[in-house]
Amino acid sequence: MAIIAETCTLYDKKHKGAGFRRFEQMFPKEAALIHLFHKISDQGKNYLPILMQRLESKLMLEMVAEEVSVQLPDAPIITVHDCILTTNEFQEPVKDIMYGVLYGKTGVDPGLKLENDDAKGRLKELDDTVAKDLEKIHKKEVKKIIQ
């Protein structure tokens, strides 16, 4: 997974950049895959980002989250893109499982890190956003009534 992500930074549309040529020497099969996606993308749709999203989803939902639920059935988890939210009690064990699954499936060190999230702050942000949205809706409805 990280290899493909890194190729995106080395990738140029004409495949003539020095970074891509070096990548091609080091990883010929991966470079051929990128060439294929570029050729397909010339027909109107870029499939590489879609493939990457599907791969991330499969890894996180079908593999990591499932393994966490098997090994830690009492751990509350919520997946958000490439992250798993859980309580402080389960942070380290979830991180260890996540690392094991991702490394086992990709052979690449996923470079995970823990972040403590301020749940009260997030709830306040959500409340503020909802209040602003409701105010906008209310103003639009009042305008309709007045007109």
DAFEN-V220649 format. One record per residue. N is the residue number from 0. D_FIRST is the distance of its C-alpha to the first C-alpha in whole Angstrom. Layout:
BEGIN
N_D_FIRST, N_D_FIRST
END
This chain:
BEGIN
0_0, 1_4, 2_5, 3_5, 4_6, 5_9, 6_10, 7_11, 8_13, 9_15, 10_15, 11_19, 12_21, 13_23, 14_21, 15_23, 16_22, 17_22, 18_19, 19_17, 20_20, 21_19, 22_15, 23_17, 24_19, 25_16, 26_14, 27_16, 28_14, 29_11, 30_14, 31_16, 32_13, 33_13, 34_17, 35_17, 36_16, 37_18, 38_21, 39_20, 40_20, 41_23, 42_25, 43_24, 44_21, 45_18, 46_15, 47_12, 48_12, 49_13, 50_11, 51_8, 52_11, 53_11, 54_8, 55_8, 56_12, 57_12, 58_10, 59_12, 60_15, 61_16, 62_14, 63_14, 64_17, 65_19, 66_19, 67_20, 68_23, 69_24, 70_24, 71_25, 72_27, 73_29, 74_26, 75_26, 76_23, 77_22, 78_18, 79_18, 80_14, 81_12, 82_15, 83_18, 84_21, 85_24, 86_27, 87_28, 88_29, 89_25, 90_23, 91_23, 92_22, 93_20, 94_18, 95_18, 96_17, 97_14, 98_13, 99_14, 100_13, 101_9, 102_10, 103_12, 104_9, 105_6, 106_9, 107_7, 108_10, 109_9, 110_12, 111_14, 112_17, 113_20, 114_22, 115_25, 116_26, 117_30, 118_30, 119_34, 120_33, 121_30, 122_33, 123_35, 124_33, 125_33, 126_36, 127_37, 128_35, 129_37, 130_40, 131_39, 132_38, 133_41, 134_43, 135_42, 136_43, 137_46, 138_47, 139_46, 140_48, 141_51, 142_51, 143_51, 144_54, 145_56, 146_56
END
